[in-house]
């Protein structure tokens, strides 16, 4: 569609008269209401981890993008930066390539580990000629310990030479169907991101969505607290749970913590905005009589969120939130201290977040070692994770370039796990290692490139800019993103649809409203974040 035909969404309604203005206004409300519905739906259905709920979420994301495109909704001045769209596009192309059947000679070079696994477990894969007799292949591999497959001497089965397995091209992905499903989820996230960045009105980005996150976080936190003290062995009091360490509507308390640690900074941004502590936009001054009840209400909504985070007891979540706060405080105070302090202070000060990290890891190991036997069975300790990560590294070493296929970790990892390991690992409990194992160096490089651009163009400028000059919604989104990125080092929150959807929403808010986004933020003067981002302005 042409830009001249697109509807401007700088406010809540189009800015010019149009014959289809009523239809477009309804479409804008449908799109925003759909985003609300997805945010409310996904946490309450146990994080949308079931196939049905995940499909509903994906269908909703695609539907919202189609409606926004059909109605020609576009916020004035909105655009998708190339440093976001290009890595995402190439990542999709690489995932599609993982599902393409390749000849044996090509697969042997690109993915030697996959070629070795196919040669060992797929009859006829590495044969040359017309085909391989299935019975002969089975008898050849049965070994001396098994005696049930071999016919007695002098007897025949009647299947000799009857079942021929012909060689066929195989894909890099061990399970292409699972790779396709995860590609659909990635595209659904991209559709939601696109809707937030380009099609939601400014009023929704600045006020309505942050308020929704605040109220939703309060409701989920209150639900978790009440459920803990009235626990009857069932999530939401009617869904039985047989494994895990549930808290709130999630089976795993780490995922409850991951959701709230993203929602809490965004909720605090509402408090900052209503208190008028930022100078990003000129706003109408409210009287104390009007402002005080609002601030009291927001503070009341924040208290259960903080309490629920501590009650959930997710060590990785608390550590990530504390490290993010420490990092932000360091970046905010470093410039002033650097000008007024001696050289040794400037050298020692950057070590403070590192020291906090080391202390937190030590406490994590200490408390993990003293966990109850029941808790240890459902939540692996750091030592157990380290042993599992050794198997993940072997998995990466076998297929360093291509991986085993997006979404195939749970099915491919048993082939590489450490001998004697009896635990079942459906996830690596480290999203970065798992992504490397599944997509190889190519896919992980694309992800890392996009992440580095995000850090340089949005996160670092947002964290280093004086907080009074920040747009509150962008700052809250930035802190939430950083917290979950740190938590992903010891858990798999990105694989939970509800948490992934909120992460994408916050990413869209940061790209749309953050520094260098083309939106007015009231920022003036020179600062390190702007200097970092100035060199990459041409990319957009």
C-alpha positions in Angstrom: 0.0 0.0 0.0 1.1 3.5 -0.6 2.1 5.8 2.3 -0.4 8.4 1.1 -3.2 5.9 1.4 -2.3 4.7 4.9 -4.3 5.9 7.9 -2.3 8.0 10.3 -2.6 6.7 13.9 -0.8 9.5 15.7 -3.9 9.7 17.9 -6.8 7.4 18.6 -8.5 8.2 15.3 -7.5 9.0 11.7 -6.4 12.6 11.2 -8.2 13.1 7.8 -11.6 12.4 6.4 -12.1 9.2 4.4 -15.1 7.4 3.1 -14.1 4.3 5.0 -13.1 6.2 8.1 -15.6 4.3 10.3 -14.3 0.9 9.1 -10.7 1.9 9.7 -11.5 3.1 13.2 -13.2 -0.1 14.0 -10.3 -2.1 12.6 -7.9 0.0 14.7 -9.9 -0.9 17.8 -10.0 -4.6 16.8 -6.3 -4.7 16.4 -5.6 -3.1 19.8 -8.3 -5.2 21.4 -6.7 -8.3 19.9 -3.4 -7.4 21.5 -5.1 -7.0 24.8 -6.9 -10.4 24.4 -3.7 -12.2 23.6 -1.9 -10.7 26.6 -4.8 -11.7 28.9 -5.3 -15.2 27.3 -1.8 -16.6 27.2 -0.9 -16.4 30.9 -4.3 -17.8 32.1 -4.0 -21.0 30.1 -0.9 -22.2 31.8 1.4 -20.0 29.7 -0.2 -21.3 26.4 2.2 -24.3 26.4 -0.3 -26.8 25.0 -0.5 -27.3 21.2 -4.0 -26.0 21.1 -3.3 -22.8 23.0 -0.1 -22.1 21.1 -2.0 -22.5 17.8 -4.7 -20.0 19.1 -2.0 -17.5 20.0 -0.2 -17.9 16.6 -3.5 -17.6 14.7 -4.4 -14.4 16.7 -1.1 -12.8 15.9 -1.4 -13.5 12.2 -5.0 -12.3 12.2 -4.2 -9.0 13.8 -1.5 -8.3 11.2 -3.8 -9.2 8.3 -6.5 -6.9 9.7 -4.0 -4.1 10.2 -2.7 -4.5 6.6 -6.2 -4.8 5.1 -7.4 -1.6 6.9 -4.2 0.2 5.9 -3.5 1.2 9.5 -0.2 2.8 10.0 1.1 5.1 12.8 2.6 8.3 11.4 6.4 8.1 11.3 6.5 4.4 12.2 8.9 2.1 10.4 10.7 -1.2 11.0 14.5 -0.7 11.3 16.6 -2.7 8.8 18.7 -4.0 11.7 15.6 -5.8 13.0 14.0 -7.0 9.8 17.1 -8.2 8.0 18.4 -10.6 10.7 14.9 -11.9 11.2 14.4 -12.5 7.5 17.6 -14.3 7.0 16.9 -16.4 10.1 13.6 -17.5 8.6 15.4 -18.4 5.3 18.0 -20.4 7.2 15.3 -22.3 9.1 13.6 -23.1 5.8 16.9 -24.4 4.4 17.2 -26.7 7.4 14.0 -28.5 6.2 15.2 -28.9 2.6 16.3 -32.5 1.7 19.9 -32.6 0.7 22.0 -35.3 -1.0 24.2 -37.5 1.2 27.4 -35.9 -0.2 26.3 -32.4 0.7 24.9 -33.4 4.2 28.2 -35.1 5.0 30.1 -31.9 4.5 27.6 -29.4 6.1 26.4 -31.5 9.0 28.8 -34.4 9.8 27.0 -35.3 13.1 23.6 -35.5 11.4 25.1 -37.6 8.6 26.6 -40.0 11.2 23.3 -40.3 13.0 21.4 -41.0 9.8 24.0 -43.6 8.7 23.6 -45.4 12.0 19.8 -45.3 12.5 18.3 -45.0 9.0 18.4 -48.2 6.9 19.6 -47.6 3.3 20.7 -44.0 3.9 24.3 -44.4 3.0 23.8 -47.4 0.6 24.8 -47.2 -3.0 22.6 -48.9 -5.6 19.0 -49.9 -5.7 18.3 -50.3 -2.0 19.0 -52.1 1.3 17.1 -55.2 2.5 15.5 -54.2 5.7 15.6 -57.6 7.3 19.3 -58.0 6.5 20.0 -54.6 7.9 18.2 -55.4 11.2 19.9 -58.7 11.6 23.3 -57.1 10.9 22.8 -54.6 13.7 21.1 -56.8 16.3 24.3 -57.7 18.1 25.2 -60.8 20.1 23.1 -59.9 23.1 19.7 -59.9 21.4 18.4 -63.2 20.1 14.8 -62.4 19.2 15.4 -61.1 15.7 17.4 -64.0 14.2 15.5 -66.9 12.6 16.4 -70.4 13.5 19.0 -72.2 11.4 17.4 -73.5 8.2 14.3 -71.4 8.6 13.2 -68.5 6.4 10.9 -65.7 7.2 9.6 -65.1 3.8 10.7 -61.5 3.9 14.2 -61.9 2.5 14.6 -59.3 -0.2 11.0 -58.3 0.0 11.4 -55.0 1.9 13.8 -52.7 0.2 14.7 -49.4 1.6 16.0 -47.1 -1.0 18.4 -44.2 -0.3 16.7 -40.8 -0.1 17.8 -37.2 0.5 17.5 -36.1 4.1 17.3 -32.6 5.6 19.6 -31.0 8.1 16.7 -30.9 10.6 16.3 -34.2 12.3 12.5 -33.6 12.6 11.4 -31.1 9.9 7.8 -31.1 11.1 8.9 -29.7 14.5 11.1 -27.2 12.8 8.2 -26.0 10.8 6.1 -25.6 13.9 8.7 -23.5 15.6 9.2 -21.4 12.5 5.4 -20.7 12.6 5.8 -19.6 16.2 8.7 -17.3 15.3 6.6 -15.8 12.4 3.7 -15.2 14.8 6.0 -13.3 17.2 7.2 -11.3 14.2 3.6 -10.5 13.3 2.9 -9.3 16.8 6.1 -7.2 16.8 5.1 -5.7 13.5 1.7 -4.7 14.8 3.1 -3.0 17.9 5.8 -1.1 16.0 3.7 0.1 13.1 0.0 -0.2 13.6 -0.9 0.7 17.2 -1.7 4.3 18.0 0.6 6.4 20.1 -1.9 6.7 22.9 -1.9 2.9 23.2 1.9 2.7 23.3 2.3 5.5 25.8 -0.5 4.8 28.2 -3.0 2.0 27.6 -0.6 -0.9 27.1 1.6 0.0 30.1 -1.5 0.2 32.3 -2.6 -3.1 30.9 0.7 -4.7 31.9 0.4 -3.2 35.3 -3.1 -4.5 36.0 -2.3 -7.9 34.4 0.9 -8.2 36.5 -1.1 -7.3 39.7 -3.8 -9.9 38.9 -1.3 -12.7 38.2 0.7 -11.9 41.3 -2.4 -11.8 43.5 -3.5 -15.1 41.9 -0.2 -16.7 42.7 -0.2 -15.5 46.3 -3.8 -16.6 47.0 -3.2 -19.9 45.3 -0.1 -20.6 47.4 -2.0 -20.2 50.6 -5.0 -22.2 49.4 -3.1 -24.9 47.4 -5.1 -28.0 46.8 -2.8 -29.7 44.3 -4.4 -28.1 41.3 -3.5 -25.0 39.3 -6.3 -22.5 39.4 -8.0 -24.9 41.8 -9.3 -27.2 39.1 -6.3 -28.2 36.8 -4.4 -31.1 38.4 -0.6 -31.0 38.2 1.6 -34.0 38.5 5.1 -32.5 38.0 6.9 -29.2 38.2 7.0 -26.5 40.9 3.8 -24.5 40.1 3.2 -20.9 41.1 0.3 -18.9 39.8 -1.0 -20.2 36.4 2.4 -21.6 35.4 3.6 -25.2 36.1 7.1 -23.9 36.7 7.7 -21.0 39.2 10.7 -19.8 37.1 8.3 -18.9 34.3 6.0 -17.1 36.7 9.1 -15.1 37.8 10.1 -14.6 34.2 6.8 -13.0 33.4 6.7 -10.7 36.4 10.3 -9.6 36.1 9.3 -8.2 32.6 6.0 -6.7 33.8 7.4 -5.1 37.0 9.7 -2.5 35.2 6.9 -1.6 32.8 4.5 -1.2 35.7 7.0 1.1 37.4 7.1 3.2 34.3 3.4 3.9 34.8 4.3 5.3 38.3 7.0 7.4 36.8 4.8 8.8 34.1 1.9 9.6 36.4 4.2 11.2 38.9 5.5 13.5 36.2 9.1 12.7 37.0 10.2 12.6 33.4 10.7 15.4 30.9 10.1 13.4 27.8 6.8 15.1 26.9 5.2 18.3 28.1 2.1 17.2 30.0 -0.7 19.0 31.7 0.0 19.6 35.3 -2.3 17.8 37.7 -3.2 19.1 41.1 -2.0 17.1 44.1 -5.7 16.2 44.8 -5.8 14.5 41.4 -2.3 12.9 41.3 -2.2 11.5 44.8 -5.0 8.9 44.4 -3.4 7.7 41.1 0.0 7.2 42.7 -1.5 5.5 45.7 -3.4 3.1 43.4 -0.3 2.3 41.3 1.8 1.7 44.5 -1.0 -0.6 45.8 -0.9 -2.6 42.5 2.9 -2.8 42.6 3.2 -4.3 46.1 1.8 -7.7 45.3 4.0 -8.0 42.3 7.2 -7.5 44.3 5.9 -9.8 47.1 5.0 -12.6 44.6 8.5 -12.5 43.1 10.0 -13.2 46.4 7.4 -15.8 47.4 8.0 -17.7 44.1 11.6 -18.1 45.1 13.1 -18.3 41.6 16.8 -17.8 42.2 17.5 -17.2 38.6 14.7 -14.6 38.4 15.7 -12.7 41.5 19.4 -12.7 40.5 18.5 -11.4 37.0 16.4 -8.7 38.3 19.0 -7.7 40.9 21.8 -7.7 38.3 19.7 -5.6 35.9 19.0 -3.0 38.7 22.7 -3.0 39.5 23.7 -2.5 35.9 21.2 0.3 35.4 22.4 2.1 38.6 26.0 1.8 37.5 25.3 3.2 34.0 23.3 6.1 35.5 25.9 7.0 38.0 29.1 6.3 36.2 29.3 9.5 34.2 28.9 11.8 37.2 31.3 9.8 39.3 33.8 9.6 36.6 34.0 13.4 36.4 34.3 13.9 40.1 36.3 10.9 41.3 39.8 9.7 41.0 41.1 7.2 38.5 41.0 4.2 40.9 37.3 4.8 41.5 36.7 4.8 37.8 38.5 1.4 37.5 36.8 -0.2 40.5 33.3 1.0 39.8 32.7 -1.2 36.7 33.6 -4.2 38.8 30.6 -3.7 41.2 28.1 -5.4 38.9 30.5 -8.3 38.4 31.0 -8.6 42.1 27.3 -8.7 42.6 27.0 -11.4 39.9 29.7 -13.5 41.6 28.0 -13.2 45.0 24.6 -14.1 43.6 26.0 -17.2 41.8 27.6 -18.3 45.0 24.3 -17.9 46.9 22.6 -19.8 44.1 25.0 -22.7 44.4 24.6 -22.7 48.2 20.9 -22.7 48.2 20.6 -25.2 45.3 22.8 -27.6 47.2 20.5 -27.4 50.2 17.3 -27.8 48.3 14.8 -30.4 49.4 14.8 -33.8 47.6 11.3 -33.1 46.2 12.4 -29.7 44.8 15.6 -31.2 43.4 13.6 -33.7 41.3 11.5 -31.0 39.6 14.0 -28.2 39.4 17.6 -29.1 38.4 20.4 -27.4 40.4 23.2 -25.5 38.8 25.5 -28.5 39.1 22.9 -30.6 37.2 22.6 -28.0 34.6 26.4 -27.8 34.1 26.5 -31.6 33.5 23.7 -31.3 31.0 25.4 -28.4 29.2 28.4 -30.6 28.7 26.2 -32.8 26.5 24.8 -29.7 24.8 28.4 -28.7 23.9 29.0 -32.2 22.5 25.8 -31.7 20.4 27.1 -28.4 19.1 30.6 -29.9 18.3 28.9 -32.6 16.2 27.1 -30.1 14.0 28.8 -26.8 14.5 27.7 -25.1 11.3 24.1 -26.2 10.8 22.7 -27.6 14.1 20.1 -30.3 14.3 17.1 -28.1 13.3 15.1 -25.5 15.1 12.9 -27.1 17.8 14.6 -30.5 17.7 16.6 -30.3 21.0 14.3 -32.6 23.1 14.5 -35.3 20.4 18.2 -35.0 19.4 19.8 -34.4 22.8 19.5 -38.0 24.1 21.9 -39.0 21.3 24.6 -36.8 22.8 23.9 -36.6 26.5 26.6 -37.8 29.0 26.8 -41.5 29.6 25.0 -42.4 32.8 22.7 -39.3 32.7 19.2 -40.5 33.5 17.4 -37.2 33.6 15.1 -36.3 30.7 16.0 -32.9 29.3 13.3 -31.4 27.0 15.1 -28.0 27.2 18.7 -27.1 27.8 17.9 -24.6 30.6 20.0 -22.1 28.6 18.2 -20.7 25.7 21.4 -19.5 24.0 23.1 -22.9 24.1 19.9 -24.5 22.9 19.6 -22.1 20.0 23.2 -22.7 19.0 22.7 -26.5 19.2 19.5 -26.3 17.0 20.5 -23.7 14.4 24.3 -24.0 14.4 26.8 -21.2 13.9 24.8 -19.7 11.0 21.5 -19.3 12.8 23.1 -18.3 16.1 25.2 -15.6 14.3 22.0 -14.1 12.8 20.4 -14.1 16.3 23.5 -12.6 17.9 23.8 -9.9 15.2 20.2 -8.8 15.7 20.8 -8.8 19.5 23.9 -6.7 19.2 22.1 -4.2 17.0 19.3 -4.0 19.6 21.8 -3.5 22.4 23.7 -0.7 20.6 20.7 1.1 19.0 18.2 0.9 21.8 19.3 -0.7 25.0 22.6 1.1 25.7 21.3 4.5 24.8 18.2 3.9 27.0 20.2 2.7 30.0 22.9 5.4 29.8 20.6 8.4 29.2 19.6 10.3 32.4 16.4 8.8 33.6 14.5 12.1 33.8 15.0 12.5 30.0 13.7 9.0 29.2 10.4 8.1 27.8 9.0 5.9 30.7 7.5 3.3 28.5 10.8 2.8 26.7 12.8 2.6 29.9 10.4 0.1 31.4 10.5 -2.1 28.3 14.3 -1.9 28.2 14.8 -3.0 31.8 12.3 -5.9 31.3 14.1 -7.1 28.2 17.5 -7.0 29.8 16.2 -9.0 32.8 14.8 -11.8 30.8 17.9 -11.9 28.6 19.9 -12.5 31.7 17.4 -15.1 33.1 17.7 -17.0 29.8 21.2 -18.0 30.8 19.8 -20.5 33.3 16.3 -21.2 32.1 14.0 -21.4 29.1 11.5 -18.6 29.4 11.7 -17.8 25.7 10.1 -21.2 24.9 7.0 -20.4 27.0 4.5 -18.7 24.6 3.1 -16.3 27.2 6.5 -15.1 28.2 7.7 -14.9 24.6 4.7 -12.9 23.6 5.3 -10.3 26.4 9.0 -10.1 25.5 8.0 -9.4 21.9 5.5 -6.7 23.0 8.2 -5.0 25.1 10.6 -5.2 22.2 8.1 -3.5 20.0 7.5 -0.8 22.6 11.3 -0.2 22.9 11.8 0.0 19.1 8.8 2.2 18.6 9.4 4.6 21.5 13.1 4.2 22.5 16.0 6.4 21.6 16.8 6.9 17.9 13.3 5.8 17.0 12.4 9.1 15.4 9.9 9.8 18.2 10.2 12.9 20.4 11.7 12.1 23.7 12.8 15.5 25.0 16.4 14.5 25.0 19.0 17.1 24.5 22.7 17.3 24.7 25.4 14.6 24.2 25.4 11.3 25.9 27.2 8.0 25.4 24.1 6.1 24.1 23.5 8.6 21.4 27.2 8.6 20.4 27.0 4.8 20.1 23.9 4.9 17.9 24.9 7.8 15.7 27.3 5.7 13.7 24.5 3.3 12.6 21.8 5.9 11.7 22.3 5.2 8.0 21.2 1.6 8.4 17.6 2.6 9.0 
